Amino acid sequence: MTTNPLGLEQSDEDVATHDPAKVILFNDNVHTFDEVITQLIKATRCTQEKAEGLAWEVHTRGKAIVFSGEMMRCVQVSGILEEIQLMTQIEV
């Protein structure tokens, strides 16, 4: 058992989720396509082509799921994207 910041006990089973979490990247008017593409490659280790497609989707739709996987990896991806103040959200 562990205690979370609110002081509530929870088991490891409560923390683990079998459904993949998702990192959503939101569009902004601050970053260039090249900045976003570079950061997507750094964060997700995807190809240039995949990053370009994701950047275009974010631009045209306002947001896109740029990564899905285990929560710990999603937190890492989100953190790397936010290094340059990109706006992200993690959903379960």
C-alpha positions as CSV (number, residue, x, y, z in Angstrom):
1,M,0.0,0.0,0.0
2,T,1.1,3.6,-0.7
3,T,-0.2,6.9,0.4
4,N,-1.0,9.6,-2.2
5,P,-0.7,13.3,-1.6
6,L,-4.2,13.5,-0.3
7,G,-3.4,11.0,2.4
8,L,-5.6,8.2,1.0
9,E,-4.2,4.7,0.8
10,Q,-4.2,2.9,-2.5
11,S,-2.9,-0.4,-3.6
12,D,-0.6,-0.9,-6.6
13,E,-3.6,-2.4,-8.4
14,D,-5.4,0.9,-8.1
15,V,-2.5,2.8,-9.7
16,A,-1.9,0.5,-12.6
17,T,-4.2,0.8,-15.6
18,H,-4.5,-1.7,-18.4
19,D,-5.9,0.9,-20.8
20,P,-3.3,3.0,-22.5
21,A,-3.1,6.7,-21.6
22,K,-2.9,9.3,-24.3
23,V,-0.9,12.5,-24.7
24,I,-2.9,15.2,-26.5
25,L,-1.0,18.2,-28.0
26,F,-2.9,21.4,-28.5
27,N,-2.4,24.0,-31.2
28,D,-1.0,27.4,-30.5
29,N,0.1,30.5,-32.4
30,V,3.5,30.7,-30.8
31,H,5.5,27.7,-32.1
32,T,6.7,27.1,-35.6
33,F,6.1,23.8,-37.4
34,D,9.8,23.1,-37.2
35,E,9.8,23.6,-33.4
36,V,6.8,21.3,-32.9
37,I,8.2,18.6,-35.3
38,T,11.6,18.7,-33.6
39,Q,10.0,18.3,-30.1
40,L,7.7,15.6,-31.3
41,I,10.6,13.6,-32.6
42,K,12.5,14.1,-29.3
43,A,9.5,13.2,-27.2
44,T,8.1,10.3,-29.0
45,R,11.1,9.0,-31.0
46,C,9.0,9.0,-34.2
47,T,10.1,9.6,-37.7
48,Q,10.3,13.0,-39.4
49,E,7.3,12.1,-41.5
50,K,5.2,11.0,-38.6
51,A,6.0,14.2,-36.7
52,E,5.1,16.3,-39.7
53,G,1.8,14.5,-40.0
54,L,1.0,15.0,-36.3
55,A,2.0,18.7,-36.4
56,W,-0.3,19.2,-39.4
57,E,-3.2,17.4,-37.6
58,V,-2.6,19.6,-34.5
59,H,-2.6,22.7,-36.7
60,T,-5.8,21.8,-38.6
61,R,-7.9,20.2,-35.9
62,G,-6.7,22.2,-32.9
63,K,-5.4,19.2,-31.1
64,A,-4.2,15.6,-31.7
65,I,-3.3,12.5,-29.9
66,V,0.5,12.4,-30.4
67,F,1.3,9.4,-28.2
68,S,-0.5,6.6,-26.4
69,G,1.0,4.0,-24.0
70,E,1.8,3.4,-20.3
71,M,1.1,6.3,-18.0
72,M,4.8,6.7,-17.0
73,R,5.9,7.0,-20.6
74,C,3.0,9.5,-21.3
75,V,4.2,11.7,-18.4
76,Q,7.7,11.6,-19.9
77,V,6.5,12.5,-23.4
78,S,4.3,15.3,-22.1
79,G,7.2,16.7,-20.1
80,I,9.5,16.8,-23.1
81,L,6.8,18.5,-25.2
82,E,6.3,21.0,-22.4
83,E,10.0,21.9,-22.3
84,I,9.3,24.5,-25.0
85,Q,6.0,25.4,-23.5
86,L,3.8,23.3,-25.8
87,M,0.4,22.7,-24.2
88,T,-0.4,19.0,-23.5
89,Q,-2.9,17.0,-21.6
90,I,-2.8,13.3,-20.6
91,E,-6.1,11.3,-20.7
92,V,-6.7,7.8,-19.5
